[in-house]
């Protein structure tokens, strides 16, 4: 896919010699007694599309506003391209921001809105005109230059806001919930366009979003935030497949959590004794833990097989009763109950069209998974 | 046709009545202010217009009727002499111009003082905002007349200002502050400041902070942001506030009468003199009608532009 060709396949964060473009060092922001951002450190590299993902009030927007200069950190340091940003007001930063509300100037035409930043820099009029025209065609708004914001649709306004924030060729572009106000279909289209534009211009993007699907689709890496802290940073793949906490596992995608204790701890596998399943769960990766420690096994619904009888080669097999089946078209979601009373969510791709022998609610089935399918989280 | 009639017939149930009131409700709501305006504005205006077209007389009332019914003949005599008289005597023209000049200058000063105040109130934290607004409105709790009188005590020869300055040794002789144009400006600006601040505040408080941040983010210094974003977006408040100050200031009588000197020529005083000193009601009425026309014109133009803008939105 895009990975092979795009800049983000380079994975600069794995290169120990790479110099981060944006460095956030132990940044804390307090509003009175409330700590909005708590000791966050984060490196973002040139050309990345980094998503800050979290629920409302997790501090992601405050962090973004500190990057833009609308808020100053209570303690800690922010460096952009090696330059310390402490005390630098927003209008003196080479960064731009796309606001959640778009914040288009209602009294100016589309053209004037987009040209605003260049005009402030005293760019010659002829150059402004060419660059605005370029921008308009980049965001596919040719012909709408003379419209006022209130004469545009939501999607068009979003494009004007994007064009306005890109026209100064910022080193760093911050986007606050850039697609939040668009409907689902338009959002998916715009996501792809946003990635394309980002790759064309090579600008570093920092996107704030609460939508995990959006973060997965857009980002080269993402940081999951909660309660003012970043709990996990990684590629969408890493964060989804190897969540480091129950919170991350639960926040991104859906997950089944089995509580238990470490019963056997070897280098290449662990066995977790779980009361939820009334059995031992084999996990074929080593962990850093001690025998008897309380942990949880996180298991994604799509990694669980469900059949009337499963082959004995599967190391983890459990009997279960189907409570209900939701047919979603591309997949079916089964809610099953184990003999212990624990509910488990299983999803299966509908590979075949025929549904004559499909598993129905009330049936006794077996669910099972491979040792590599689950991940142990200690926190 | 027949069916409709029948429907109307059984519509006279409680529900039908309710619907009828519902449909006519709009008319009722509009009728109340319309009746008010007719009774207290339109009728007096017509009476005034009628008097302005009559001839003055030593009688009670002090003017002649404009129509007479005698022996089957209706004699209507419209006297435009009062209006011609206004045009002939430069006193009236000077008074009109003087009023407009003083009102316009006072409006600009009020705007210059009121805008920063409204801006600060609109940007203040929520809980402090209400206190500041209270302070703006607080003077209204005292009679307007008393407050203007209070200024006499402050400005007069042995008033507060002169006493303080003399005791500090800044001046040796009292300054002439009272009965000057300065005192009139001061009185108007002081009295009408809240009328400027309140509409300005209403516009500024609605201003989306994100617009200011967006402007800063795109490289505008705070002052440039003010000129390119805040000021253009507060134009409706500026217009509303300016009208609320300008219109009553043109016809202002009390302030120039109490604080102004003999040189302060304002149409309000002229009007008062014509009515009560000269007892020339027809000329006084003509003065009032002309003033109304002078004031209504700009409002009408403004209304047009405003409604045009709303249609565009």
Interface residues (C-beta under 8 A of the other chain):
Chain A: X68 X69 X70 X89 X90 X91 X93 X95 X96 X97 X99 X101 X103 X104 X105 X106 X107 X116 X117 X120 X121 X150 X164 X165 X168
Chain B: X208 X210 X211 X213 X214 X215 X216 X217 X218 X219 X220 X221 X222 X224 X228 X229 X232 X233 X313
